[in-house]
Amino acid sequence: MKKTLLSEDKLKPLYDDPMKLDFGSVFTDYMFVMKYKEDKGWYDAEIKPYDNISLDPSAIVFHYGQEVFEGQKAYLSPDDEILMFRPCENAKRMNRSLERMCMPQIPEDIYIKAEEELLKLEKRWIPRIKGSALYIRPTVIGTEPGLGVRPAKEFLFFIILSPVGPYYKEGFNPIGLWACEDYTRAVVGGTGEAKTGGNYAGSLKAILEAKKMGYSQVLWLDAIEHKYVEEVGAMNMFFVINNKLVTAPLKGSILPGITRKSIIEMAYDIGIGVEERPVSMDEIVKGVEDGSLQEAFGAGTAAVISPVGKIFYRGKEYVINNNKTGKWAQKIFEVLTSIQYGESEDKYNWVYKVK
Ligand SMILES: *Cc1c(COP(=O)(O)O)cnc(C)c1O
């Protein structure tokens, strides 16, 4: 792999306090890039200084949104090793997203090797304070010029890194959600289960409206009946109902989160049952009223766990667990992050040490 390195005096100054960084606002010195052409496959893998990308204005990504991305984090262990959390899952999911968007597959070993080489070079950027991490954003875009509606034959895969503090300004305090019936994020048969930018573009308007109403995010409901909870757009949703974890099943419109998968896999071990089944807004409303809904929280790489204290639905605000962080949200957060930061035994083999 070609590497173009900067002289010491050209490197950017480090952040002061990583806990104060806005999510994805600062980037490291280098990026990984690799090109693809239909007749050549992937070629010219390279690490080079972080810089603008120059593309033809007719490149397909600009007009028809042929793009997929991933989101991961790197941590430093107490022994100063660079750790990633289940990166093979991200490599596999990126390939599923690529397949859905008619884009070429990236061999898993190349995907992970690219991340490893970049992380080793950028180790000084990985924050040491728990709650902060080095966010990894692998992205593939269709770069071929031309306005015809068809898949590109040329692509660019790049990886950028960003030191991040906690995702929500609220920290580990509960956020409020607007259960939205006016817009939808995704529909079965659409692109909801692919990590592609278009899903986000289409949800910005609802997020702005939620913020105007004083809520942090949108609680997306199913597109057909607006009845069942789907997810939060960058997080999957969990409820604790009658002492059981409940989360919506993956049926094509929900992004299959790796945090979600990990929580399901460890639930029994930490002492709680788990059900993947549809959760209706009627059940949420009833659960708040009769007390069977004990907790709600979102789960995703960026925020890890984000407790939900309020849901606004049909003109009424429903308060969950007195708008306090619940014991299961707290417990799952602690178990997950202590594995991710290499502080506790990795009994599921989830932690990947960068070599
Ligand atoms: C990335 C993402 C998630 C969370 O997935 P993780 O793998 O847990 O980070 C949830 N929903 C959407 C729409 C996403 O893009």
The ligand as a Tripos MOL2 file, in Angstrom:
@<TRIPOS>MOLECULE
LIG
   15    15     1     0     0
SMALL
NO_CHARGES

@<TRIPOS>ATOM
      1 C1        -25.6210    2.9880   11.6380 C.3       1 LIG1
      2 C2        -27.0580    3.0000   11.9430 C.ar      1 LIG1
      3 C3        -27.5970    2.4020   13.1070 C.ar      1 LIG1
      4 C4        -26.7390    1.8060   14.2000 C.3       1 LIG1
      5 O1        -25.9270    0.7630   13.7650 O.3       1 LIG1
      6 P1        -24.6420    0.3430   14.6100 P.3       1 LIG1
      7 O2        -24.0020   -0.7130   13.8010 O.co2     1 LIG1
      8 O3        -25.1100   -0.1380   15.9270 O.co2     1 LIG1
      9 O4        -23.8090    1.5750   14.7480 O.co2     1 LIG1
     10 C5        -28.9720    2.3940   13.2660 C.ar      1 LIG1
     11 N1        -29.7920    2.9530   12.3420 N.ar      1 LIG1
     12 C6        -29.3150    3.5370   11.2230 C.ar      1 LIG1
     13 C7        -30.2570    4.1010   10.2290 C.3       1 LIG1
     14 C8        -27.9280    3.5930   10.9860 C.ar      1 LIG1
     15 O5        -27.4800    4.1950    9.8760 O.3       1 LIG1
@<TRIPOS>BOND
     1     1     2 1
     2     2     3 ar
     3     2    14 ar
     4     3     4 1
     5     3    10 ar
     6     4     5 1
     7     5     6 1
     8     6     7 2
     9     6     8 1
    10     6     9 1
    11    10    11 ar
    12    11    12 ar
    13    12    13 1
    14    12    14 ar
    15    14    15 1
@<TRIPOS>SUBSTRUCTURE
     1 LIG1         1 GROUP 0 **** ****
